[in-house]
Amino acid sequence: MNQDILILFIGAMLGFFGQVLWRQYEKRSQRQERPELVVTKVVKGGNVFAELHNVGADNLSELELKISWLQDGVQQERTLKNFYRTDDDPVIAGASTVEYLASGERIRAADLPTWTDDGIVAVTVEGLGVKSGKLFTHVSELTVGLRK
């Protein structure tokens, strides 16, 4: 009788422990399947671009890119809608709108200010992970020319 209770108790504990491990495994796999962005500044042909590179395992949809900077002591904001592929020449190629960034893909956003009061442009990228279904937000700062 006591052995049955002990075996039942051990079985319940193992079942509970197995459920905890399974939930941790599911959370880990969801964390790995998400977009992850690297935002860098690129200067090409006298123009300043913000290059977005999705290095994560998930694609990014409903892409929205906002920038903010300080100009003449006033905070400015802008939503960027003109994008180029990395192999496009901005002088010849026309800009396109992009709402989807695949895993491993790079695009360049145009219309960044060349100069700011503090030399910094804050970049906020928002979107939705395709596989994960989760909202994604990435904030970074790019250095540009300092207005004298």
C-alpha positions as CSV (number, residue, x, y, z in Angstrom):
1,M,0.0,0.0,0.0
2,N,2.8,2.4,0.9
3,Q,4.7,1.5,-2.1
4,D,1.7,2.2,-4.4
5,I,1.3,5.7,-2.9
6,L,5.1,6.3,-3.3
7,I,5.0,5.2,-6.9
8,L,1.9,7.3,-7.6
9,F,3.6,10.4,-6.0
10,I,6.8,9.9,-8.0
11,G,4.8,9.4,-11.2
12,A,2.9,12.7,-10.5
13,M,6.1,14.5,-9.8
14,L,7.7,13.2,-13.1
15,G,4.6,14.2,-15.0
16,F,4.7,17.7,-13.6
17,F,8.4,18.0,-14.2
18,G,7.9,16.8,-17.9
19,Q,5.2,19.5,-18.4
20,V,7.5,22.2,-17.1
21,L,10.3,21.1,-19.4
22,W,8.0,21.0,-22.4
23,R,6.7,24.5,-21.8
24,Q,10.3,25.8,-21.5
25,Y,11.2,24.1,-24.8
26,E,8.2,25.7,-26.5
27,K,9.1,29.1,-25.2
28,R,12.7,28.6,-26.4
29,S,11.7,27.7,-29.9
30,Q,9.3,30.7,-30.1
31,R,12.2,33.0,-29.0
32,Q,14.4,31.6,-31.7
33,E,11.8,32.1,-34.4
34,R,11.6,35.9,-34.5
35,P,13.0,38.7,-36.6
36,E,16.2,40.2,-35.5
37,L,17.5,43.4,-37.1
38,V,20.8,45.1,-37.6
39,V,20.5,48.7,-38.6
40,T,23.5,50.5,-40.0
41,K,24.3,53.8,-41.8
42,V,25.4,53.6,-45.4
43,V,26.6,56.6,-47.5
44,K,26.3,56.1,-51.2
45,G,26.5,58.8,-53.9
46,G,26.3,61.6,-51.2
47,N,23.1,60.2,-49.8
48,V,22.7,58.7,-46.3
49,F,20.7,55.5,-46.0
50,A,19.6,53.3,-43.1
51,E,20.4,49.7,-44.0
52,L,18.1,47.1,-42.4
53,H,19.4,43.5,-42.3
54,N,17.1,40.8,-40.9
55,V,19.5,38.3,-39.3
56,G,16.8,36.5,-37.4
57,A,15.0,33.2,-38.3
58,D,11.6,34.9,-38.9
59,N,10.4,37.1,-41.7
60,L,9.1,40.6,-40.8
61,S,5.8,41.8,-42.3
62,E,3.9,45.1,-41.9
63,L,7.2,46.9,-41.7
64,E,7.2,50.5,-40.5
65,L,10.3,52.6,-40.1
66,K,10.3,55.8,-38.1
67,I,13.1,58.2,-37.4
68,S,13.5,61.1,-35.0
69,W,16.2,63.7,-34.6
70,L,16.9,67.1,-33.2
71,Q,16.9,70.0,-35.7
72,D,17.3,73.6,-34.6
73,G,16.4,72.6,-31.0
74,V,13.1,71.0,-32.0
75,Q,12.5,67.2,-32.1
76,Q,11.6,66.1,-35.6
77,E,9.9,62.8,-36.6
78,R,9.4,61.2,-40.0
79,T,8.1,57.8,-41.3
80,L,10.3,56.5,-44.1
81,K,8.6,55.0,-47.1
82,N,11.3,55.0,-49.8
83,F,13.4,51.9,-49.9
84,Y,16.1,50.6,-52.3
85,R,17.6,47.1,-52.6
86,T,21.3,46.9,-51.8
87,D,22.3,46.5,-55.4
88,D,20.1,49.5,-56.7
89,D,21.7,52.8,-57.7
90,P,19.6,55.5,-56.1
91,V,20.4,57.9,-59.0
92,I,19.0,55.5,-61.6
93,A,16.6,53.2,-59.8
94,G,13.3,54.4,-58.4
95,A,12.5,53.9,-54.8
96,S,9.9,51.3,-53.8
97,T,7.8,50.8,-50.7
98,V,8.6,47.7,-48.6
99,E,6.3,46.1,-46.1
100,Y,8.0,42.7,-45.9
101,L,11.6,41.8,-45.0
102,A,12.6,38.2,-45.4
103,S,15.1,36.5,-43.2
104,G,18.6,37.3,-44.5
105,E,17.3,40.2,-46.7
106,R,18.8,43.7,-46.7
107,I,17.1,46.9,-47.8
108,R,18.1,50.6,-47.6
109,A,15.8,53.3,-46.4
110,A,16.2,56.7,-48.0
111,D,15.5,60.3,-46.8
112,L,17.6,60.3,-43.6
113,P,18.8,63.7,-42.5
114,T,22.5,64.4,-43.3
115,W,23.0,66.7,-40.3
116,T,21.4,67.0,-36.8
117,D,22.0,69.2,-33.8
118,D,23.4,66.3,-31.8
119,G,24.7,64.1,-34.7
120,I,22.2,61.3,-33.8
121,V,19.2,59.9,-35.6
122,A,17.0,57.5,-33.6
123,V,15.6,54.7,-35.8
124,T,12.5,52.7,-34.7
125,V,11.5,49.6,-36.8
126,E,8.1,48.0,-36.1
127,G,6.5,45.0,-37.6
128,L,5.0,41.6,-37.2
129,G,6.9,38.3,-37.1
130,V,5.4,36.0,-39.8
131,K,6.1,32.7,-38.0
132,S,5.9,33.9,-34.4
133,G,2.9,36.2,-35.0
134,K,4.4,38.5,-32.4
135,L,4.8,42.3,-32.6
136,F,8.4,43.3,-33.2
137,T,10.1,46.6,-32.2
138,H,13.7,47.5,-32.7
139,V,15.2,50.8,-31.6
140,S,18.7,51.9,-32.6
141,E,20.7,55.1,-33.1
142,L,22.7,56.1,-36.1
143,T,25.4,58.8,-36.1
144,V,25.3,61.4,-38.8
145,G,27.0,64.8,-39.3
146,L,26.9,67.3,-36.5
147,R,25.4,70.6,-37.3
148,K,27.6,73.5,-36.2
